[in-house]
Amino acid sequence: MLDARGIREGDALPKGAVAEAWSVFKEFAEMPVEGMSCDDDSDGLLFQTGVYDWHDGRGRNFNFSLVRQFVFHEETGAYDHMEQLEVLLLFEPTPQLEALPRDELWSFGKSLPEYFRDVESLASFKGVVASGLSPTDLQVRLGEV
């Protein structure tokens, strides 16, 4: 979905990449996932921002992370496993971005429109979008947690 909008891992990212990634993420959040339980806690969204050093040789970066978490159950209803799909936009940790709060907001207990409004009202979300800065990197990861 990101690829169709010109946002690809390894490419130079345009200034509008954050708004485009958020738009695609919201569309993706609306899509059903085959094999996932219908339980409200089986499908969760997580928004995270902050400056982190993951000790991966990249040093400190400002992270703008969009996560969808899936819980899968066996046919008997027993827990099977959990997966997360993360879209991570990395930025140079400019003073402007370092001044933003470190945020973490889960969607549990909220409707999707309510969750999207709550994320869009966060100072960290607004600050990144308003900064006009281009991400230095995009990572899309899917894995069990």
N, C-alpha and C positions, 0 to 999 in steps of 0.2 A: 504494500500500500504506500509506503514511503517512497519506494523506488519510482512509482508512477507519478510522483510529484517532484521528481528530480532531486530527492534527498537520498544519498547512497553512502554507505560506509566506504571510507577511503577517498572520497571526492572532497574537493573544497566545498564548504557549506555556505549557502547564501545567507544574507542577513535575516531573511524571513523564515529561516529553518525552524526556529522555536515555535512560531505560530503555526506553521505547517505541520510540524510533528505533533503538536497538541491537537490540532484538528483531526489528523489521522488517528491519533490515540482515542479520541472521543468516538469516532466512527467504529473503531475496532472494539471498544468497550460495549457497544450496542449489539455486537455479533454474538450469536450463540456458539458454544464450543461443544463439539460432539464428544460424548462420553463423560461429560462432567455432570455431577449431581445438580439437581435443581434447588438444593439447599441454599438459603441466602448467604451463608458463610462460605460457600464453595467457590465463589467468584468475587474477588476483591481487587480494588484498585489502590495503588499507593503513589503518592506524589512526594518526592524528596528533593531538597536542595541543600547546598552547603559546600564548604571548601573541605576537601579530603585529600589525604595522601594515602593511596592504597598500597604503597611500597611495591609498585610494579615497574619502577624505573622512570615513571613519568613525572614524579614530584607532585606538588600540590596543584589541584585543579578545582574549579568551581563545577559542581555536578548539578545537572538538571535532569532528574530521573523520573521516568514514567513507567510504572510496573503494573502488570495484570497478573494476579495470582489465581491459579486454578487448583481445586481440590478434586481428586478423582476417587470414586468409590467402586468397590467390586459389586457384582450383581446382587450379592447378599446384603449390600448396604454397608459393609465393613470398609473402613478407610483403606485406600490402596496407596496413593502417593499425592504429592503436591508439586506443582511446577510454577515457575515464574517466567514471564516474558518481560524483559526490560528494554526500554529505549533510553539510552543514556547519552545526553549531550554534554560535552566537556568544554569548558571555557578557561582561558587564562584567568587567574585569580586577581583581577584588577581591584583597586581600592573600592570602586563602585560596587562590584559584586561581593567583595569581602564584607562590606557594610550591611549586606542583606541578612536577615535572620536565617538560621538553619531551620528548615521546616520539614515536617513529616505528617502527612494526612492520609488516613485510610478512609475507604468508602463505606465500610460496614455500618449498617443501620441507616443509610441514606439512599434516596433515589438517585439515579444517575444525574438528572438535571440539578438536583440539590448539591451533589458532590462536585460537579463541574463548576457551579457558581462559587462554592466554598474555595476551591482551588484558585479560581480566577480572582478571588478577592484577597488572596494572600499577598503580603508585601513582596515576598521573594519572587512569586510568579510575575507580578506586575513589574517589578524591578528588572527582571531579566528581559521581558518582552520590550519594555520601554528603553532598555539600554542600547538597542540597535546593534549590539555586538554579535559577531558571527561565531558560532561554535568552532573550536579547533578540531574536534573529533566527534564522531557519532559511533556508538556501539549498540548493536542489537543482540541481545543474549536470551537464550531459552535454556532452562535447565531445571532439574529437580532440586528441591530444597528440603 
